[in-house]
Amino acid sequence: MNNESVLVYFYDWMDTKKKHFPNHLQSYTPYGVVYKIRYFRQKNTSFGSYISCSAYIRQIHGNSIELVELAFLINHSDYQRSVNRFNKGGDLGPMNEEERSEILLPCIEEFLTPPYA
């Protein structure tokens, strides 16, 4: 597989993700073959807050992707009513192991779930 066809695969994969999560995924390409994503979980917290996770995604070797600079945000308002979801307040900061395993990783795993799984 040459580099050009690998890039097409990556763009197709991201396009599939956008169709899979039309109301829960925001993405843009800040440069080249890197996407910045923010994914809003489909399930709220027990307090009714929503959780979002963000990352930079890039294709590395073949069909492999790399996620870097992962972060999560817990917000106490309704993201669906916002004009600009990127500028809403919430709790963001350093994470401990519990937050990483109970908040961030489930959010990223939900984003990575194949369509129709």
LUMGUTOR-729308 format. One record per residue (C-alpha): x, y, z. Coordinates in steps of 0.5 Angstrom, whole numbers, plus 500, padded with zeros to 3 digits. Layout:
<nodes>
XYZ ...
</nodes>
This chain:
<nodes>
500500500 503507498 503513502 497516498 493510499 494510506 492517507 486516503 484511508 485515514 481521511 475515509 476513516 475520519 469521515 466515517 467517524 463523523 458520520 457515525 457520531 454526527 452530534 457528538 464529534 467535532 474535528 478540524 485539521 490544523 495542519 497536514 494529516 493531523 486531526 484535532 478532535 473533540 468527542 462528546 460521550 453519549 452518556 452523561 454523568 450521574 449528575 447530568 454533566 457531559 464528558 468530552 475528550 479531545 486529542 490530536 490524531 495522526 496516521 503513523 505506519 500503514 493503517 495505524 493511528 496515534 492519539 496524542 495530547 489527550 484530555 477530558 472535560 466535564 461540563 455542567 451545561 447542555 453542549 447541544 444548546 451551545 453555539 460554540 461548544 469549544 468555548 464552554 466552561 468546565 473542569 479541565 486539569 491534570 488527571 490522576 490514574 483514577 480519572 484517566 481510567 474512569 473518565 478519559 479512557 472510556 471516552 476515547 474507547 467510545 470514540 474508537 468503537 467501530 460503526 455498528 458495533 
</nodes>
